[in-house]
Amino acid sequence: MTSITETTATPRPPKLLDQVRERLRVKHYSLSTEKTYCHWIKAFILWHGKRHPNDMGAPEVEAYLSHLATARDVSASTQNQALHAILFLYREVLGITLPWLDGITRAKTPKRIPVVLDRGEVAALLSRTQGTPGLVVRLLYGTGMRLMEALRLRIKDIDLAGRSIVLRAGKGDKDHVVMLPDSLVDPIRTLIAERRKWHDIDLARGRADVEMPAALDRKYPNSGREFGWQFLFATPTYNTCHRTGAIRRHHLHPKTIQREVRAAARAAGIEKPAHPHLLRHSFATHLLENGADIRTVQELLGHSDVSTTMIYTHVVNRGGRGTISPLDKLYPTLPASDSSRADKRPSHSTRSASYLCTL
């Protein structure tokens, strides 16, 4: 009798980037951070000839980050992104603590004053938006929230009676409350009623499901089908979730709002760089111009440190901290161009001829 020896194949360990993704999801990092970290880790490995990070250390990290600053001339924020991604790889995935990286050539950190729209430009831009994307754009300016904070709003976070919105797990995984403008109450109430109809259809089709934060769907299995947890700004069609493969409605894609803002700015003839975050800058600046307290603006923006909010005071103070130019003191009513006086001045040739006659 021939004996048959059964052999069991040893499961292959997951690939390095899959390990990175898994660790990021365990620590509840956002999908955008996951994509960014994986991009920089892959670029770091490829730049070193596909060497495994276990065979590299601080010198290789320093060399790569210095290369980004010198050869590629990246910004300081981009270099910091790459640094944080690589440190996450070593500390959280490989369990290796790198010594302090002293040999890095640091990209110069610029000090930028935010670009803002004046009230006329905001009105012109908003008047050229429409539909649900237009409502999102109005909400960005009316509350100062970030784009992804607006797109991730759940219906349960809207308090129409109290005129407030709770922003959950914002930047830094913090919650904070913003006002709901009176002019947006009726449009949002109409949108919620429309979302109720969509939800009833989804229930009938077995598609009434939504992505839940922090694994709440395992703790409360039926919560994803509850109306309150649905996204306020949902897609009109079903989409496939990149992480789970589930087919369901998701929130609007940020590019939809970005395109809406750019198109409205072009139609309004606005030459300033047009992007949704510009409305957040404008919100903060206009509040300060109206006399709002800096601490109030800090809370509305969700800043941890008031020094972050203080940058908007440079815009409000007209760059020179509100100081009047000595030229305006000397000529308080001088017109921009006095053509009548300029015409009466003798020409250079006339002055030269008059001077020669006196010789």
Secondary structure, DSSP 8 states (H G I E B T S, - for coil): ---------------HHHHHHHHHHHTT--HHHHHHHHHHHHHHHHHTTT--GGG--HHHHHHHHHHHHHTS---HHHHHHHHHHHHHIIIIIS--------S---------------HHHHHHHHTT--HHHHHHHHHHHHH---HHHHHT-BGGGEETTTTEEEE-S-TTS--EEEE--GGGHHHHHHHHHHHHHHHHHHHHHT------GGGHHHHSTTGGGSGGGSBSSB-SS-EE-TTT--EE--B--HHHHHHHHHHHHHHHT--S---THHHHHHHHHHHHHTT--HHHHHHHHT-SSHHHHTHHHHHHTTTTTT---HHHHH-TT--S--HHHHHHS--HHHHHHHHHHT-
